Amino acid sequence: MSLRCLLLSLLLSFFAPAWLTPVCINDCCHFLESFPSRLKELRRD
């Protein structure tokens, strides 16, 4: 593996959790983030 590839994978592994965490803290934003999964559950029932 080249040095460039190693550095790129290291950076991606460091920044990926920050991209996956929710940005908003308030209740409205949490509702909007979880809305697609709630809609999927309602369709399933």
Backbone hydrogen bonds, N-H to C=O, Kabsch-Sander energy under -0.5 kcal/mol:
donor,donor_aa,acceptor,acceptor_aa,energy
6,L,2,S,-2.1
7,L,3,L,-2.5
8,L,4,R,-2.3
9,S,5,C,-2.3
10,L,6,L,-1.9
11,L,7,L,-2.5
12,L,8,L,-2.4
13,S,9,S,-2.1
14,F,10,L,-1.4
15,F,11,L,-2.4
16,A,12,L,-2.0
19,W,15,F,-1.4
20,L,16,A,-1.6
21,T,17,P,-1.1
30,H,26,N,-1.8
31,F,27,D,-2.2
32,L,28,C,-2.1
33,E,29,C,-2.3
34,S,30,H,-1.9
35,F,31,F,-0.6
38,R,34,S,-1.9
39,L,35,F,-2.7
40,K,36,P,-2.0
41,E,37,S,-1.9
42,L,38,R,-2.2
43,R,39,L,-2.1
44,R,40,K,-1.6
45,D,41,E,-1.6
